[in-house]
């Protein structure tokens, strides 16, 4: 039977038949044995995986592959957990600070402008920096150094001005590109390593989804701890602005001005719920968050193994050695691929909805209707639900399929947006505000796990370039969200979210359908090669 024309099936097959991990792990066996004419476990380089498996201290006999697999599974899982913990501690500080920007630094839209600068610079960072930085420092050290780039943003909160926050925001953006690409590359690489150690190639996609799910359990818990810390600190001595207006007057104002009816022109003079906290509380909060970031750096440096353990050298994990300009060309070339074009709307939606949550939901619903000091309590509900959804998303996707999970998530997301559009805000209606945040957290957790893992499946030979594209277009969506935040009322922004989600789900569904067809071709090709 003739081989099908070059397609994704060929790319996946080539990836499996020429893995650098397989090459590194079995090169000793090649030197000891003559090349077999044909072997079911041959990786395409004449290396047999049937007799000895190298380890850090030598080789493991074929009689104990299960013992080796269990040991490596523990080590790999430990590394994923430590990375997740480091990101959780680091983004406890970042998310806890960012969620307050639209309310605390609302003068002249300083907070939202800074967030727009962060994600705008993140776009450039994703294009020019990941390849070069990872090549220079390796995946592990790139994560540690990128954490450092976030620290000036927290330090600038002690003196929040355009002259301090804008440069600090630029540093966050420039550090974010290498950080997220390094994290995604690490998780995808160890998922593939575990696949080859266990010998079950069909589980590669499942391992990728599971590791991303495990990571996002910890990552999304950052919302819980960050907001718990912020709300606890800001609530000391009572919320700002209380007792300045009677309860009846405030309730009347909330019904008329909050929720989907909220517009950027509404100030604290009109609604006392929007009165900023005392400066001393902000400084205490910033000190705690700065200490968290220092701890995250130390955790990465001393708790995570290098990818050299699996044969990956600096700059060789999941992508070719390339400069920022070459990555830019790779990004533009990827735009010629249908599967990337189909993924752009859903990718931009993730950034758009995250921007709406951080800026518009926290101010239009929670701060306006409940008070700034209570933003953290509502976002804790988001974080808990987000972590639970991320943890179960991998297993649910494995059992029921990614598409079925995505359909359920899209339906829940659309229902939430529709209800929020028609909801009439009420003073202190914390049950509704927390419920909105929790349902949002479920949807966001599922989208992050499914779409992140799907990018690794779509672009197995160009992981860094693929994840750079993900962060590029997600950041583009976030920048758009932050820009329109100070321009439009909340009702219009909810309509925009609904439209982008519908378009994104359509493109994602078409892409999944095409991938399933390619995998059927792959099964045929592999069966012929055995």
DOKE-531352 format. One record per residue (C-alpha): residue in three letters; x, y, z. Coordinates in steps of 0.5 Angstrom, whole numbers. Layout:
N
+--------+-------+-------+-------+
! residu !     u !     v !     w !
+--------+-------+-------+-------+
!    ALA !     X !     Y !     Z !
...
+--------+-------+-------+-------+
//
This chain:
530
+--------+-------+-------+-------+
! residu !     u !     v !     w !
+--------+-------+-------+-------+
!    UNK !     0 !     0 !     0 !
!    UNK !     3 !     7 !    -2 !
!    UNK !     5 !    11 !     4 !
!    UNK !     0 !    17 !     5 !
!    UNK !     2 !    24 !     3 !
!    UNK !     6 !    28 !     8 !
!    UNK !     1 !    30 !    14 !
!    UNK !     1 !    30 !    21 !
!    UNK !     1 !    23 !    22 !
!    UNK !     8 !    23 !    18 !
!    UNK !    10 !    28 !    23 !
!    UNK !     7 !    24 !    29 !
!    UNK !    10 !    18 !    27 !
!    UNK !    17 !    21 !    25 !
!    UNK !    17 !    24 !    32 !
!    UNK !    16 !    17 !    35 !
!    UNK !    21 !    14 !    31 !
!    UNK !    27 !    19 !    32 !
!    UNK !    26 !    21 !    39 !
!    UNK !    32 !    24 !    42 !
!    UNK !    30 !    21 !    49 !
!    UNK !    30 !    14 !    46 !
!    UNK !    37 !    15 !    42 !
!    UNK !    40 !    18 !    49 !
!    UNK !    37 !    12 !    53 !
!    UNK !    39 !     6 !    48 !
!    UNK !    46 !     8 !    45 !
!    UNK !    50 !     4 !    50 !
!    UNK !    46 !    -2 !    48 !
!    UNK !    48 !     0 !    40 !
!    UNK !    55 !    -1 !    42 !
!    UNK !    54 !    -8 !    45 !
!    UNK !    50 !   -11 !    40 !
!    UNK !    49 !   -12 !    33 !
!    UNK !    44 !    -8 !    29 !
!    UNK !    38 !   -13 !    29 !
!    UNK !    34 !   -14 !    22 !
!    UNK !    28 !   -12 !    25 !
!    UNK !    25 !   -11 !    32 !
!    UNK !    18 !    -9 !    34 !
!    UNK !    21 !    -4 !    39 !
!    UNK !    26 !    -1 !    34 !
!    UNK !    26 !     7 !    35 !
!    UNK !    29 !     8 !    28 !
!    UNK !    36 !     8 !    29 !
!    UNK !    38 !     1 !    30 !
!    UNK !    37 !     1 !    38 !
!    UNK !    34 !    -4 !    41 !
!    UNK !    30 !    -3 !    48 !
!    UNK !    29 !   -10 !    49 !
!    UNK !    35 !   -12 !    54 !
!    UNK !    38 !    -6 !    58 !
!    UNK !    36 !     1 !    60 !
!    UNK !    41 !     6 !    62 !
!    UNK !    40 !     9 !    69 !
!    UNK !    43 !    15 !    72 !
!    UNK !    48 !     9 !    76 !
!    UNK !    49 !     5 !    70 !
!    UNK !    44 !     0 !    66 !
!    UNK !    38 !    -4 !    69 !
!    UNK !    37 !   -11 !    67 !
!    UNK !    31 !   -13 !    62 !
!    UNK !    29 !   -17 !    68 !
!    UNK !    27 !   -11 !    72 !
!    UNK !    24 !    -6 !    67 !
!    UNK !    18 !    -5 !    72 !
!    UNK !    22 !    -3 !    77 !
!    UNK !    26 !     2 !    73 !
!    UNK !    19 !     5 !    70 !
!    UNK !    17 !     6 !    78 !
!    UNK !    23 !     9 !    80 !
!    UNK !    23 !    14 !    74 !
!    UNK !    15 !    15 !    74 !
!    UNK !    16 !    17 !    82 !
!    UNK !    22 !    22 !    80 !
!    UNK !    18 !    25 !    74 !
!    UNK !    12 !    26 !    78 !
!    UNK !    16 !    29 !    84 !
!    UNK !    19 !    34 !    79 !
!    UNK !    12 !    36 !    76 !
!    UNK !    10 !    37 !    83 !
!    UNK !    15 !    41 !    85 !
!    UNK !    15 !    46 !    79 !
!    UNK !     7 !    46 !    80 !
!    UNK !     9 !    48 !    88 !
!    UNK !    14 !    54 !    85 !
!    UNK !     9 !    57 !    80 !
!    UNK !     3 !    56 !    86 !
!    UNK !     8 !    60 !    91 !
!    UNK !    10 !    65 !    85 !
!    UNK !     3 !    67 !    82 !
!    UNK !     0 !    67 !    89 !
!    UNK !     4 !    74 !    89 !
!    UNK !     2 !    76 !    82 !
!    UNK !    -5 !    74 !    82 !
!    UNK !    -6 !    77 !    89 !
!    UNK !    -3 !    83 !    86 !
!    UNK !    -6 !    83 !    79 !
!    UNK !   -14 !    82 !    82 !
!    UNK !   -13 !    89 !    85 !
!    UNK !   -10 !    93 !    80 !
!    UNK !   -17 !    95 !    77 !
!    UNK !   -20 !    97 !    84 !
!    UNK !   -13 !    99 !    88 !
!    UNK !   -10 !   103 !    82 !
!    UNK !   -16 !   106 !    79 !
!    UNK !   -13 !   113 !    78 !
!    UNK !   -12 !   115 !    71 !
!    UNK !   -13 !   107 !    69 !
!    UNK !    -6 !   106 !    72 !
!    UNK !    -8 !    99 !    74 !
!    UNK !   -11 !    96 !    68 !
!    UNK !    -6 !   100 !    63 !
!    UNK !     0 !    97 !    67 !
!    UNK !    -4 !    90 !    66 !
!    UNK !    -4 !    92 !    58 !
!    UNK !     3 !    93 !    58 !
!    UNK !     5 !    87 !    61 !
!    UNK !     1 !    82 !    56 !
!    UNK !     3 !    87 !    50 !
!    UNK !    11 !    86 !    52 !
!    UNK !     9 !    78 !    53 !
!    UNK !     7 !    78 !    46 !
!    UNK !    14 !    81 !    44 !
!    UNK !    17 !    76 !    49 !
!    UNK !    14 !    70 !    46 !
!    UNK !    16 !    72 !    39 !
!    UNK !    24 !    74 !    41 !
!    UNK !    26 !    71 !    47 !
!    UNK !    24 !    64 !    49 !
!    UNK !    29 !    60 !    44 !
!    UNK !    35 !    64 !    46 !
!    UNK !    34 !    64 !    53 !
!    UNK !    32 !    57 !    53 !
!    UNK !    38 !    56 !    49 !
!    UNK !    43 !    60 !    53 !
!    UNK !    41 !    57 !    60 !
!    UNK !    37 !    51 !    59 !
!    UNK !    30 !    50 !    61 !
!    UNK !    30 !    49 !    69 !
!    UNK !    35 !    56 !    70 !
!    UNK !    30 !    59 !    65 !
!    UNK !    24 !    58 !    70 !
!    UNK !    28 !    61 !    76 !
!    UNK !    31 !    67 !    72 !
!    UNK !    24 !    69 !    69 !
!    UNK !    21 !    69 !    76 !
!    UNK !    26 !    74 !    78 !
!    UNK !    23 !    79 !    73 !
!    UNK !    17 !    79 !    76 !
!    UNK !    19 !    82 !    83 !
!    UNK !    20 !    89 !    81 !
!    UNK !    13 !    89 !    79 !
!    UNK !    11 !    87 !    86 !
!    UNK !    16 !    92 !    89 !
!    UNK !    13 !    98 !    85 !
!    UNK !     7 !    97 !    88 !
!    UNK !    10 !   101 !    94 !
!    UNK !    10 !   107 !    90 !
!    UNK !     5 !   106 !    84 !
!    UNK !     6 !   111 !    79 !
!    UNK !     6 !   111 !    71 !
!    UNK !    14 !   112 !    72 !
!    UNK !    15 !   105 !    76 !
!    UNK !     9 !   101 !    74 !
!    UNK !    10 !   101 !    67 !
!    UNK !    18 !    99 !    67 !
!    UNK !    16 !    94 !    72 !
!    UNK !    10 !    91 !    67 !
!    UNK !    15 !    91 !    61 !
!    UNK !    20 !    86 !    66 !
!    UNK !    14 !    82 !    67 !
!    UNK !    12 !    81 !    60 !
!    UNK !    19 !    80 !    58 !
!    UNK !    20 !    74 !    63 !
!    UNK !    13 !    71 !    62 !
!    UNK !    15 !    69 !    55 !
!    UNK !    21 !    64 !    57 !
!    UNK !    18 !    62 !    63 !
!    UNK !    11 !    59 !    60 !
!    UNK !    15 !    56 !    54 !
!    UNK !    20 !    53 !    59 !
!    UNK !    15 !    50 !    63 !
!    UNK !    11 !    47 !    58 !
!    UNK !    17 !    44 !    54 !
!    UNK !    19 !    41 !    61 !
!    UNK !    12 !    38 !    62 !
!    UNK !    12 !    35 !    55 !
!    UNK !    19 !    33 !    55 !
!    UNK !    18 !    29 !    61 !
!    UNK !    11 !    26 !    59 !
!    UNK !    15 !    23 !    53 !
!    UNK !    20 !    21 !    57 !
!    UNK !    15 !    17 !    61 !
!    UNK !    12 !    14 !    55 !
!    UNK !    19 !    11 !    53 !
!    UNK !    21 !     8 !    59 !
!    UNK !    14 !     5 !    60 !
!    UNK !    14 !     3 !    53 !
!    UNK !     7 !     5 !    52 !
!    UNK !     7 !    10 !    46 !
!    UNK !     0 !    10 !    46 !
!    UNK !     0 !    13 !    52 !
!    UNK !     4 !    19 !    50 !
!    UNK !    -2 !    24 !    49 !
!    UNK !    -5 !    21 !    56 !
!    UNK !     1 !    23 !    60 !
!    UNK !     1 !    30 !    57 !
!    UNK !    -6 !    31 !    59 !
!    UNK !    -5 !    28 !    66 !
!    UNK !     2 !    32 !    67 !
!    UNK !    -1 !    39 !    65 !
!    UNK !    -7 !    37 !    69 !
!    UNK !    -3 !    36 !    75 !
!    UNK !     1 !    42 !    74 !
!    UNK !    -5 !    46 !    74 !
!    UNK !    -8 !    44 !    80 !
!    UNK !    -2 !    47 !    84 !
!    UNK !    -2 !    53 !    79 !
!    UNK !   -10 !    55 !    80 !
!    UNK !    -9 !    54 !    88 !
!    UNK !    -5 !    61 !    87 !
!    UNK !   -12 !    64 !    86 !
!    UNK !   -14 !    61 !    93 !
!    UNK !    -8 !    63 !    97 !
!    UNK !    -6 !    70 !    94 !
!    UNK !   -14 !    72 !    95 !
!    UNK !   -14 !    69 !   102 !
!    UNK !    -8 !    73 !   104 !
!    UNK !   -10 !    80 !   100 !
!    UNK !   -17 !    79 !   103 !
!    UNK !   -15 !    78 !   110 !
!    UNK !   -10 !    84 !   110 !
!    UNK !   -15 !    89 !   107 !
!    UNK !   -20 !    87 !   112 !
!    UNK !   -16 !    88 !   118 !
!    UNK !   -19 !    94 !   122 !
!    UNK !   -26 !    94 !   117 !
!    UNK !   -26 !    95 !   110 !
!    UNK !   -25 !   102 !   107 !
!    UNK !   -31 !   107 !   106 !
!    UNK !   -36 !   103 !   111 !
!    UNK !   -41 !   107 !   114 !
!    UNK !   -40 !   113 !   109 !
!    UNK !   -47 !   111 !   106 !
!    UNK !   -53 !   108 !   109 !
!    UNK !   -55 !   101 !   107 !
!    UNK !   -61 !   103 !   103 !
!    UNK !   -58 !   108 !    99 !
!    UNK !   -52 !   103 !    97 !
!    UNK !   -57 !    98 !    95 !
!    UNK !   -60 !   102 !    91 !
!    UNK !   -54 !   105 !    88 !
!    UNK !   -51 !    97 !    87 !
!    UNK !   -58 !    95 !    83 !
!    UNK !   -57 !   101 !    78 !
!    UNK !   -49 !   102 !    77 !
!    UNK !   -46 !    95 !    78 !
!    UNK !   -46 !    88 !    75 !
!    UNK !   -47 !    88 !    67 !
!    UNK !   -49 !    95 !    68 !
!    UNK !   -43 !    98 !    70 !
!    UNK !   -39 !   103 !    66 !
!    UNK !   -32 !   105 !    67 !
!    UNK !   -34 !   112 !    69 !
!    UNK !   -37 !   110 !    76 !
!    UNK !   -32 !   113 !    81 !
!    UNK !   -32 !   112 !    89 !
!    UNK !   -35 !   118 !    90 !
!    UNK !   -41 !   115 !    87 !
!    UNK !   -41 !   108 !    90 !
!    UNK !   -37 !   108 !    97 !
!    UNK !   -36 !   100 !    96 !
!    UNK !   -30 !   103 !    91 !
!    UNK !   -26 !   106 !    96 !
!    UNK !   -19 !   104 !    96 !
!    UNK !   -16 !   101 !   102 !
!    UNK !   -11 !   104 !   107 !
!    UNK !    -4 !   105 !   104 !
!    UNK !    -1 !   101 !   110 !
!    UNK !    -5 !    95 !   108 !
!    UNK !    -2 !    95 !   101 !
!    UNK !     5 !    96 !   104 !
!    UNK !     4 !    90 !   108 !
!    UNK !     1 !    86 !   103 !
!    UNK !     6 !    87 !    98 !
!    UNK !    12 !    85 !   103 !
!    UNK !     8 !    78 !   104 !
!    UNK !     8 !    77 !    96 !
!    UNK !    15 !    79 !    95 !
!    UNK !    17 !    74 !   100 !
!    UNK !    13 !    69 !    96 !
!    UNK !    17 !    70 !    90 !
!    UNK !    24 !    69 !    93 !
!    UNK !    21 !    63 !    96 !
!    UNK !    19 !    60 !    89 !
!    UNK !    26 !    62 !    86 !
!    UNK !    29 !    58 !    91 !
!    UNK !    24 !    52 !    90 !
!    UNK !    26 !    51 !    82 !
!    UNK !    33 !    52 !    83 !
!    UNK !    34 !    46 !    89 !
!    UNK !    28 !    42 !    88 !
!    UNK !    27 !    41 !    80 !
!    UNK !    32 !    36 !    76 !
!    UNK !    35 !    38 !    70 !
!    UNK !    32 !    35 !    63 !
!    UNK !    39 !    33 !    62 !
!    UNK !    37 !    27 !    66 !
!    UNK !    33 !    25 !    59 !
!    UNK !    38 !    27 !    54 !
!    UNK !    36 !    34 !    53 !
!    UNK !    41 !    39 !    52 !
!    UNK !    41 !    47 !    53 !
!    UNK !    36 !    49 !    47 !
!    UNK !    34 !    42 !    45 !
!    UNK !    28 !    40 !    48 !
!    UNK !    22 !    40 !    44 !
!    UNK !    25 !    45 !    38 !
!    UNK !    31 !    47 !    34 !
!    UNK !    36 !    52 !    36 !
!    UNK !    34 !    58 !    33 !
!    UNK !    34 !    66 !    35 !
!    UNK !    29 !    70 !    36 !
!    UNK !    28 !    72 !    29 !
!    UNK !    28 !    65 !    27 !
!    UNK !    22 !    64 !    32 !
!    UNK !    19 !    70 !    29 !
!    UNK !    19 !    67 !    22 !
!    UNK !    17 !    60 !    25 !
!    UNK !    11 !    64 !    28 !
!    UNK !     9 !    67 !    21 !
!    UNK !    10 !    60 !    18 !
!    UNK !     6 !    57 !    23 !
!    UNK !     0 !    61 !    21 !
!    UNK !     0 !    58 !    14 !
!    UNK !    -2 !    52 !    18 !
!    UNK !   -10 !    51 !    18 !
!    UNK !    -9 !    47 !    25 !
!    UNK !    -6 !    53 !    28 !
!    UNK !   -11 !    58 !    25 !
!    UNK !   -17 !    54 !    27 !
!    UNK !   -14 !    54 !    34 !
!    UNK !   -13 !    62 !    34 !
!    UNK !   -20 !    64 !    37 !
!    UNK !   -20 !    59 !    42 !
!    UNK !   -13 !    61 !    45 !
!    UNK !   -15 !    69 !    44 !
!    UNK !   -21 !    67 !    48 !
!    UNK !   -17 !    64 !    54 !
!    UNK !   -14 !    71 !    54 !
!    UNK !   -20 !    75 !    54 !
!    UNK !   -24 !    72 !    59 !
!    UNK !   -18 !    72 !    64 !
!    UNK !   -17 !    79 !    63 !
!    UNK !   -25 !    80 !    64 !
!    UNK !   -24 !    76 !    70 !
!    UNK !   -18 !    80 !    73 !
!    UNK !   -21 !    87 !    71 !
!    UNK !   -28 !    87 !    70 !
!    UNK !   -31 !    82 !    74 !
!    UNK !   -27 !    84 !    80 !
!    UNK !   -29 !    91 !    79 !
!    UNK !   -36 !    91 !    76 !
!    UNK !   -39 !    85 !    80 !
!    UNK !   -35 !    84 !    87 !
!    UNK !   -32 !    91 !    88 !
!    UNK !   -38 !    95 !    86 !
!    UNK !   -43 !    90 !    90 !
!    UNK !   -39 !    88 !    96 !
!    UNK !   -33 !    92 !    97 !
!    UNK !   -26 !    92 !    95 !
!    UNK !   -24 !    88 !   101 !
!    UNK !   -28 !    82 !    99 !
!    UNK !   -25 !    81 !    92 !
!    UNK !   -20 !    76 !    95 !
!    UNK !   -26 !    72 !    98 !
!    UNK !   -30 !    71 !    91 !
!    UNK !   -23 !    70 !    88 !
!    UNK !   -22 !    64 !    93 !
!    UNK !   -28 !    61 !    90 !
!    UNK !   -25 !    61 !    83 !
!    UNK !   -18 !    59 !    85 !
!    UNK !   -21 !    52 !    89 !
!    UNK !   -26 !    51 !    83 !
!    UNK !   -21 !    52 !    78 !
!    UNK !   -16 !    47 !    81 !
!    UNK !   -21 !    42 !    82 !
!    UNK !   -23 !    42 !    75 !
!    UNK !   -16 !    42 !    72 !
!    UNK !   -14 !    36 !    77 !
!    UNK !   -20 !    32 !    74 !
!    UNK !   -20 !    35 !    67 !
!    UNK !   -14 !    30 !    65 !
!    UNK !   -18 !    24 !    67 !
!    UNK !   -25 !    26 !    65 !
!    UNK !   -22 !    28 !    58 !
!    UNK !   -18 !    21 !    58 !
!    UNK !   -25 !    17 !    59 !
!    UNK !   -30 !    21 !    55 !
!    UNK !   -26 !    25 !    50 !
!    UNK !   -23 !    32 !    50 !
!    UNK !   -29 !    34 !    45 !
!    UNK !   -34 !    32 !    50 !
!    UNK !   -31 !    35 !    55 !
!    UNK !   -30 !    42 !    51 !
!    UNK !   -37 !    41 !    49 !
!    UNK !   -40 !    41 !    56 !
!    UNK !   -35 !    47 !    58 !
!    UNK !   -37 !    51 !    53 !
!    UNK !   -45 !    50 !    54 !
!    UNK !   -43 !    52 !    62 !
!    UNK !   -39 !    58 !    60 !
!    UNK !   -44 !    61 !    55 !
!    UNK !   -50 !    59 !    60 !
!    UNK !   -46 !    63 !    65 !
!    UNK !   -44 !    69 !    61 !
!    UNK !   -52 !    69 !    59 !
!    UNK !   -54 !    69 !    66 !
!    UNK !   -49 !    75 !    68 !
!    UNK !   -52 !    79 !    63 !
!    UNK !   -59 !    79 !    65 !
!    UNK !   -57 !    79 !    73 !
!    UNK !   -59 !    85 !    77 !
!    UNK !   -53 !    86 !    82 !
!    UNK !   -55 !    87 !    89 !
!    UNK !   -51 !    90 !    95 !
!    UNK !   -47 !    84 !    99 !
!    UNK !   -50 !    78 !    95 !
!    UNK !   -44 !    74 !    96 !
!    UNK !   -47 !    68 !    94 !
!    UNK !   -48 !    70 !    87 !
!    UNK !   -41 !    73 !    86 !
!    UNK !   -38 !    67 !    89 !
!    UNK !   -42 !    62 !    85 !
!    UNK !   -40 !    66 !    79 !
!    UNK !   -33 !    66 !    80 !
!    UNK !   -33 !    58 !    82 !
!    UNK !   -37 !    57 !    75 !
!    UNK !   -32 !    61 !    72 !
!    UNK !   -26 !    57 !    75 !
!    UNK !   -29 !    51 !    73 !
!    UNK !   -29 !    53 !    65 !
!    UNK !   -22 !    56 !    66 !
!    UNK !   -19 !    50 !    69 !
!    UNK !   -22 !    46 !    63 !
!    UNK !   -20 !    50 !    58 !
!    UNK !   -13 !    51 !    60 !
!    UNK !   -11 !    44 !    61 !
!    UNK !   -15 !    42 !    54 !
!    UNK !   -12 !    47 !    50 !
!    UNK !    -5 !    47 !    53 !
!    UNK !    -4 !    39 !    52 !
!    UNK !    -7 !    40 !    45 !
!    UNK !    -2 !    45 !    43 !
!    UNK !     3 !    39 !    45 !
!    UNK !     0 !    34 !    41 !
!    UNK !    -1 !    39 !    35 !
!    UNK !     6 !    41 !    34 !
!    UNK !    10 !    35 !    37 !
!    UNK !    17 !    37 !    33 !
!    UNK !    16 !    44 !    35 !
!    UNK !    14 !    45 !    42 !
!    UNK !    17 !    51 !    44 !
!    UNK !    15 !    55 !    37 !
!    UNK !     8 !    52 !    39 !
!    UNK !     7 !    54 !    46 !
!    UNK !    10 !    61 !    44 !
!    UNK !     4 !    61 !    39 !
!    UNK !     0 !    59 !    45 !
!    UNK !     2 !    65 !    49 !
!    UNK !     3 !    70 !    44 !
!    UNK !    -5 !    69 !    42 !
!    UNK !    -7 !    68 !    49 !
!    UNK !    -3 !    75 !    51 !
!    UNK !    -6 !    78 !    45 !
!    UNK !   -13 !    76 !    47 !
!    UNK !   -11 !    79 !    54 !
!    UNK !    -9 !    86 !    51 !
!    UNK !   -15 !    87 !    48 !
!    UNK !   -19 !    85 !    54 !
!    UNK !   -15 !    90 !    58 !
!    UNK !   -16 !    96 !    53 !
!    UNK !   -23 !    95 !    52 !
!    UNK !   -24 !    95 !    60 !
!    UNK !   -23 !   102 !    60 !
!    UNK !   -27 !   104 !    54 !
!    UNK !   -34 !   100 !    54 !
!    UNK !   -39 !    98 !    59 !
!    UNK !   -39 !    91 !    62 !
!    UNK !   -45 !    89 !    58 !
!    UNK !   -42 !    90 !    51 !
!    UNK !   -36 !    86 !    54 !
!    UNK !   -40 !    80 !    56 !
!    UNK !   -43 !    80 !    49 !
!    UNK !   -36 !    80 !    46 !
!    UNK !   -34 !    74 !    50 !
!    UNK !   -40 !    70 !    48 !
!    UNK !   -38 !    71 !    40 !
!    UNK !   -31 !    70 !    41 !
!    UNK !   -33 !    63 !    45 !
!    UNK !   -38 !    61 !    40 !
!    UNK !   -32 !    62 !    34 !
!    UNK !   -27 !    59 !    38 !
!    UNK !   -31 !    53 !    40 !
!    UNK !   -32 !    52 !    32 !
!    UNK !   -25 !    52 !    30 !
!    UNK !   -23 !    48 !    36 !
!    UNK !   -28 !    43 !    34 !
!    UNK !   -26 !    43 !    27 !
!    UNK !   -19 !    42 !    29 !
!    UNK !   -20 !    36 !    33 !
!    UNK !   -24 !    32 !    28 !
!    UNK !   -18 !    33 !    23 !
!    UNK !   -13 !    31 !    28 !
!    UNK !   -18 !    24 !    29 !
!    UNK !   -17 !    23 !    22 !
!    UNK !   -10 !    24 !    22 !
!    UNK !    -9 !    19 !    28 !
!    UNK !   -13 !    14 !    24 !
!    UNK !    -8 !    14 !    18 !
!    UNK !    -3 !    14 !    24 !
!    UNK !    -5 !     7 !    26 !
!    UNK !    -5 !     4 !    19 !
!    UNK !     2 !     6 !    18 !
!    UNK !     4 !     4 !    25 !
!    UNK !     1 !    -3 !    24 !
!    UNK !     4 !    -4 !    17 !
!    UNK !    11 !    -2 !    20 !
!    UNK !    11 !    -7 !    25 !
+--------+-------+-------+-------+
//
